Amino acid sequence: MTESTAAEIATGLKPLSHLSHPREVIRQFTPNWFAATMGTGILSLALTQFPVYIPGLRAIAEGLWFFNIFLFCLFSLIYTARWIFFFDGARRIFGHSVVSMFFGCIPMGLATIINGLLAFGLPRWGHIAIDIAINLWYVDAVLAFICGVSIPYFMFTRQSHSFDHMTAVWLLPVVAAEVAATSGGFLAPLMPDASSQLTTIIVSYALWACSVPVAMGILVILLLRMVLYNLPQANMAASCWLALGPIGTGALGLLVFGDVSPDIFINNHLEHYAEGTRGFSLITGTILWGYGLWWFSIALLITRRYLHEGFPFNLGWWGYTFPLGVYAIATLKLSTLLPILAFKVFGGILVIILAILWLIVGKRTVSGAWRGDLFVSPCLSDENCASARPRISPIL
């Protein structure tokens, strides 16, 4: 073994060897890291829906949920520290055309914790889990709405975008609202009184509407962009899977609404609205699911091409997990509503794929975090971002 090889091995074993100082972990921290909480959280929830009983699987799912809470709290502390100690660098994110999109990962990561409170916390802690989930949902809904409005506004006024560089990351800030909407659908029947239940489900419908139509419009533009300019560059390879996010969550949200809305409307003396809700939600949710099947097939073909050509690992690889997870859960939800075995089989296969992807991406993330090379804030070295100004023409 040569001295240079030994030095490289020693460097690789040293934590944060790619950073000039440990404080760079804070200075370079970005919301991209919250994509890991989205992927971990959706896997924990998907495992609870797995169609085949496996001893110990639920315990694994609950362990992942607790781990996800730890990750979310840790990332929140680090990112808060960045805004406190490195404010000038942190605020540049609003002018960055890619990293700013990942603000949507924060409320979406929180939503997986909220849903986990119902799946794991309720059996373990009782009604207090519902109280915690309701209060967190209020926070999540507000964050998701603010993110879905403010980031597009910055895209219109502060950032520089071009059609040929557009990717599916544009979806991230707007999808957060429909994720919060779906969580609201799960929580609505658990609200303390009929009036609160009605308010929650109506707010959830509104959040869904603030997200899904906008996301569908972005997908149309994305399709045209890929036809005219071909695939995104290799470091954005995982973005092709993001299209499944709004489609899968949109379908799941409708299916959940269809389950809970009729009883809520009836309890609030709105029987005339309840009659068609379940059927409308099922048919529309199934249509969205079918649209997702098209994007799923396209994403598989695109990924096969990227694998053949090779592409580098980055935090964007977590984009493989959450969209696939919500689509898998939507598929399994359909299997409980329709007597079609194919939905159950396909949904189970998707959960298995999700678990494999989580292990692969998780392992590489841990390695990259240990070395420190994943702690990179593009804004700090991007001159266009650093000098971003409102794009308003002066009046002469």
N, C-alpha and C positions, 0 to 999 in steps of 0.2 A: 504494500500500500504506500503510495507516494504521500509526501507531506501535504501537497495541495488537496488530495482526496481526503486525508484525515482532517484537514482544516474545514473542508466543506461539510463533513459529517458532524464535526463538533459544532459548527454553526447551526446546522439543522436541528441539533438536539437542544440548543439554547433557546429559551422562550423569547419571543418578540425580537428575534435576531435580525429581522428585516426593518426594524424601526430604529431611528436614531436615539430615541428616548422612550421609556414606558408611557410618558404623558401623551405621546402621539396616539395612543389608543383612544383617548378622549378627543384630542384635537381633530382626528381623522374620522371620527365615528359619524355614520350617516343612517338615515331611516331604513336603508336597504337591509340592515340586520333584522328588522322586524319581520321580514319575509320568512325568516327561520321560525318565528313563533306562529306564523300562519300555517306553514307546512307541518310543524309538530302538532299544533292544535287540531288541524283537520284530520290528521292520521289518527289521533286519539279518539275522535268522534266517529270516524269511519269504521274503526275496529269494533265499536259497539254495535254497528249495523251489519257486521259480517254475517252472511246467511247460514253459515255452518257453525255449530257449537264446537268450540275448542277450549278445553279446560285451561284456565289461567289467562285466556285472552283478555277478558275484561280487566283483570288485575294489571296486565301490561298497559292497556289503554288508560287506566286511571293513573298509573305511574307516569305515562307520557304527559297526561294533563297536569300533574303536579310539576313535572319538569318544565312544562311550558309556562306555568305561572312564574317559576324561578327565572326563566329566560326573559320573560316580559318585564319583570321587575328590575332585573339586572340591566337590560338594555335601556329601560326608562331612566334609571339612575345615571348611566353613562351619558346618555344623550342630553339629559337635563344639565349635567356637569359641563358638557360642551357649551351650552348656551350661557352658562354662568361664567366660565373661565375663558372661553374663546368666542365671545359674542360676535366680534367682527367677522370671523371666519364662518361661524354658523349661519349668519344671516344671508350670506352669499347664495345659499341654496335656493332662494326664491327666484334667482335669475338663471339657474341651471336648468337646461331643457330636458334632462333625463333624471337626475337625482331627486329633483323636487317631486316627481311623480310618485316616489316611494313614500311620501307622507301618508298615502292611503293605506299603507301596510300597518300603520299604528292602530287605527280603529278596527281594521280587519283582524289583526292579531288579538285585540281585546275581545272581539266578538266570539272567538273560539273558546276563550276562558269563560265567558258568560254562558255559552251553550253547555260547556262542561260542568258548570255549577248545577244545571238541571239534570245532566246525565249522571254525574258522580257525586256532586255535593248534596243534592236532595236526599238520596238514600243514606248518605253518611251523616249529615248534620240536620236534616229536617227542614222546617220552614225557614230557618235563618238563611239558608242557601238561596231561597227565593228572594228574600229581602235584599240580600247582597246583589243578586243578579239584576233585580229591578233597578237598583240605584246605579249600578255599573252600566246598565243599558241606556239610561238617560244620558250619561256621559258619552257613551259610545255613539249614540244617535246624533248628538250635537257635533261631536268631532267629525263624524262621517259627513254630515251635511256641510259643515264649514270647509272641509277638505274638498268636497265635490264642487264647491262654488269658487273657493279662493284660488286653487291651483289652476283651473281653466282660465280664471281672470288674469293670473300672472302670465299664462301662456299667451293671452291676447295682448298684454300691455308691456311686459318686461322682458320676455324671453325671445330668443331667435330660433325659429323652426323652419325646416324646409321639407317639402313633400317627399323627396328622395331619401331623407333620413328618418322619416316617421316609422315608429314601431308600435307594437301592441302595448308598450308601457304607458301610452296615453290613457289606457283603460283604468290604471290603478287608482287614481284619485276619485273617479266617478263611481267605481264599483263598490267602494266602501259603504255607500248609502244602502244598496240593496242587501249587502251582508247584514247590516244593522236591521234592515226591514225583516229579514228572515228570522233573526234572533227575536225581534218583536213579536212575530207570529208564534214562536214557541212560548213566549212569556205571556201573551195576552190572556189566555184562559186561566192563568195563575194569578192574575191581578185580584186585589181584595174585593172589588165590587163590580157590578155590571157596567156602571158608567166608566170606570177606569179601563175595563176590558175593551169597551167600544172605542175609547180614545186611543188606546194602544194599537188596536188593529187598524184604525183609520190612519194614524200616523205611519204605521208600517206600510200600508198601501201607498201613501204619499212618498215615503222614502224610496220604495220600489220604483215609483214613477219618476223620481228625480235621478234615477240611475239607469235603468234598463233601456229606455228610449235613446238616451244619450250614448250609451255603450253600443247599441245597435248601429247608430249613425257612424260612430268611430270605426266599427267593423267594416262598414261599407267602404269607407275611405281607405282602410287598411288593405282590403281586397284589391282596390284599384291601384294602390301604391305598389303592391307586390307584382301585379300584372305589368305595370309600366317600368318598374325599376328592379325587378327580381327580389331575391331574398335579402334580409338585413345582413350586415357583416357578422362574422363568426362569433364575436363576443356578445352578440345579442341573440344567439341561437335559441335560448330558452323562451324568448318572448313569444314565439309562435304558439306556445301553449296557453298564453294568457287569455286568448279568446274564449277558452272554455270557462273562464271564471264568471263573467257576467251571464253567460248562457246557462251554465249549471246552477248558479245561485238564483238567477231569475226563475228558472223552472222550479227549483226547490221551494223558493218563496211562495210561488203561486200554489203549489201542492199543499204547503203548510197552511196558507190562508184558506184554501178550500176545506181543509179539515176543521178549522176552528171558527171561521167566520159565521157559518149558519147558526150555531148555538148562541154566539155572542149577539147577533142581530135579533134573534128570537127573544133573548133575555132583555133586550132593550126595546121591545115592542116594534121591531122593524121586520116583521115576518115576510113582508112583500119583497124585501131585498135578499132574504136568505135562500129562497127557493132555487135560484139558478146559480148561486155562487159555487157550489161544489162541482157541478158539471163544467161550468166555464173554466174553473181553475184546472181541472183535470185535462180538458182538451187543449187549453192554451199551454199548460206546462208540458204536455206531451209533444206539442209542436216545437216548443223551444228545445226540448230534449233531442228531437230529430235534427234540428239545426246544429246542435252541439255534436251530434254524431258525424256530421259532415266536417266540422272543424277538427274533431278528434282524428279523423282519417287523414286530413290534410297535414295536421301536426305530426303524425307518425311518418308520413312520407318525407316531410321537410327534415325531421330529426334524422332519418336514415341518411339523407344526403349530407347533413352536417357531420354525422359520424364518419362517413366515408372520407370527407375532406379534413376532418379534425377541427376542434375548436377548444379554446382555453376555458378553464374553470374560473368562475367568479360567483359572487353572491346571487347573480341573476338565475343561477341554476335552481334556486328555490322556486322559481316560476314553474317548474315541472310539477310541483307537489300540490299546492292549494287548488289550482284550477281543476286538476285531475280528481282531487279529493271531493270537491263540491259536486262535480259531475257524477262521481261514483255514488255519493249519498242520494243525489236526485234519482239516479237509476234504481237504487234499492228502495227508495220511497215509492217509485212507480210500481215496483214488484209487490208492494203491500196493497196497492190500490187496484191493480189489474191482474187477473188470473193468467199471466203469461210467464212461464218459467224462464224464458230467455232473459228477462230483465234481472231476475235473481242471479242467474249464472254470470251474465255480463258484469253486473255490479260487483259480484265477488271477485272476479278476475281483475277488475279495476282496483279494488282495495289491495289485492296482492301486489300488483304493479306499483301502487302508491307506496307500500311498505318497503319494497326493494329500492325504489328511487330515494326514499327518505334515508335509508341506510347509506346509500352511495353518496348522496349530497351531504348528509350529516358528517360522515367520515372526512370528506374533503374540507368541509367547513372547519371542523376541529383542527385539522392539520394546518390550514391556512391561518386560523386564529392564533395557533401556537407560534408559528413563524412570524406572524404579524403582517404578512403581505396582503391580507384581506382588508386591513384598515387603511383605506384610501378614500380621501374626499376629493373628487375631481374638481370641485369648485376652487380649492386652494391653489391649483395650478392652471386653471382655465381663465385666461385673460378676458374672454368674452363674458364669462360669468361674473368675474370680479368687477368688471366695469359696466355691468348691465344697467341700462337706464330705460325709463319708460319710452315706448316707441310712439311718441306723439310729435307730429310735425309742428314746427314753430309757425305762428301766425305772422305773416310779413306785412 
